[in-house]
Amino acid sequence: MRNLLLAGVAAVMILPTAAMAQSNVEGRVGKLESEMRAVQRKVFPNGQGQYVQPEITAPQTQAQAPGVPATSALADLSSRVTSLEEQMATLTGQIEQNGYRLRQVQEQFDAYKRATDARLKALEAGPAPIAPAGQSAPLDTPAPTGSPRPGKSPAAPSVVTGDTATAVPAAAGGSAVEKPATGDAAEDAYLYGYRLWQAKRYPEAEAQLKKVVADYPKSRRASYAQNLLGRTYLDSGKPSLASMAFYENYKKFPDGERAPDSLLYLGQALTKLNKPADACKVYDELSDVYGAKLSGSMKGQVAAGRTAAKCQ
């Protein structure tokens, strides 16, 4: 009798405790389910209430021996909480992965947009018509800025015969610029393009300099020609095409003699295109890659370019 009384008292004491534990677990379950719905709304916006249901399966129970009590309600609720917590972790990981993929797609799109904008600007500018052989292109473009760097520069545009430069100014009416004949095909082709640029016959100079790069890619003059092609675009008021030509020279001929010059002029072209931040990055690249090789004059030009772009 005494034992039955003690058992009854113990049951009365245990029942409130179990009820409180069950209530706490149910509270956790309710909170997790609420958070699950919030996560699903974030993952599936505009889902019109069609959420992914938690993948919670009832625990498989083995046959109990006679006299062994069945799984308690508290254990079932604990199993539900564990399943919900696992699914919350899975959904959180999926959200993070989706965010990373979206950032990658955005970066790729931005790069594509920049490249497309550059091409569209190039198409809108359009190359000037190339004058027929023996005729001069209209000289309606601005005069070139800065002193020319490639090759030996005579004081005035001249007609060259053989190795000797004859001081014959190229008249605005269209005096012919004869091709030099030094015996070196690559040298002659480049010098002819240089003379055309110096005479401000930009369309013909563009065509000739492109031909030098295409025909003599392994010649030291290829770097000169590609750089001067950018100068030609820049002098004829086409900074978009100029920036592409300068970058191409740096990319194709990083060890070429005019690669540093191309970075310098690329910074100037980007400044003209109202992209000072990009110009500053180019000047940084120039100093990092070729800083030890830069002359005092070029260092001064870099400083002036950084000032114009308002670099920090």
Residue pairs with C-beta under 8 A, 6 or more apart in sequence:
18 72
18 74
21 74
22 73
22 74
22 77
25 74
25 77
25 78
25 81
26 77
28 81
29 77
29 80
29 81
29 84
32 81
32 84
32 85
32 88
33 54
33 84
35 88
36 54
36 84
36 87
36 88
36 91
37 51
39 88
39 91
39 92
39 95
40 47
40 51
40 52
40 91
41 47
41 51
42 95
43 91
43 94
43 95
43 98
44 50
44 51
44 52
54 83
54 84
54 87
55 83
55 87
56 80
56 83
56 84
56 87
57 83
59 71
59 76
59 79
61 70
61 71
64 70
118 240
118 243
118 244
121 240
122 240
122 241
122 244
125 238
125 240
125 241
127 203
127 206
127 241
128 137
128 141
128 202
128 203
128 206
128 236
129 137
129 203
130 137
130 203
130 204
130 206
130 207
131 137
131 201
131 203
131 204
134 176
135 174
136 173
136 174
136 175
136 201
137 201
137 202
137 203
137 204
139 172
139 200
139 201
141 200
141 202
141 235
141 236
141 237
142 235
142 236
142 237
143 200
143 235
144 197
144 200
144 231
144 234
144 235
145 234
145 235
147 153
148 194
148 197
148 198
148 231
149 227
149 258
149 261
150 190
150 194
150 224
150 227
150 228
150 258
151 190
151 191
151 194
151 224
153 198
154 165
154 167
154 198
155 167
156 167
156 169
157 169
157 170
157 177
157 195
157 198
157 199
157 200
158 165
158 166
158 167
158 168
158 169
158 170
158 195
159 166
159 168
159 170
159 175
159 176
159 177
159 178
160 166
160 178
160 179
160 180
160 191
160 195
161 178
161 180
161 181
162 180
162 181
162 182
163 180
163 182
168 175
169 175
170 177
170 198
170 199
170 201
177 192
177 195
177 196
177 199
177 201
179 188
179 192
180 187
180 188
180 191
180 192
180 195
181 188
182 188
182 191
185 216
186 212
186 215
186 216
186 219
186 221
186 222
187 221
189 208
189 211
189 212
189 215
189 216
189 221
189 225
190 209
190 212
190 216
190 219
190 221
190 224
190 225
192 208
193 205
193 208
193 209
193 211
193 212
193 225
193 228
194 205
194 224
194 228
196 202
196 204
196 205
196 208
197 205
197 209
197 228
197 231
197 232
197 235
200 235
202 232
202 235
202 236
205 228
205 232
206 229
206 232
206 233
209 225
209 226
209 228
209 229
209 232
210 225
210 229
212 219
212 221
212 222
212 225
213 222
213 225
213 226
213 229
216 222
216 225
217 252
220 256
220 257
222 252
222 253
222 256
223 249
223 253
223 256
223 257
223 258
223 259
224 256
224 257
224 258
226 245
226 248
226 249
226 252
226 253
226 256
226 258
226 262
227 245
227 246
227 249
227 256
227 258
227 259
227 261
227 262
227 265
228 258
229 245
230 242
230 243
230 245
230 246
230 249
230 262
230 265
230 266
230 269
231 242
231 265
233 239
233 241
233 242
233 245
234 242
234 265
234 268
234 269
234 272
239 269
239 270
239 272
239 273
240 269
240 273
242 265
242 269
243 266
243 269
243 270
243 273
245 262
246 262
246 263
246 265
246 266
246 269
247 262
247 266
249 256
249 258
249 259
249 262
250 259
250 262
250 263
250 266
253 259
254 289
259 290
260 286
260 289
260 290
260 293
260 294
260 298
261 298
263 282
263 283
263 285
263 286
263 289
263 290
264 286
264 298
264 301
264 302
264 305
266 279
266 282
267 279
267 280
267 282
267 283
267 286
267 302
267 305
267 309
268 279
268 305
268 308
270 276
270 278
270 279
270 282
270 309
271 279
271 305
271 308
271 309
276 309
276 310
276 311
277 309
279 305
279 309
279 311
280 306
280 309
280 311
280 312
283 302
283 305
283 306
283 309
283 311
286 294
286 302
287 294
287 302
294 302
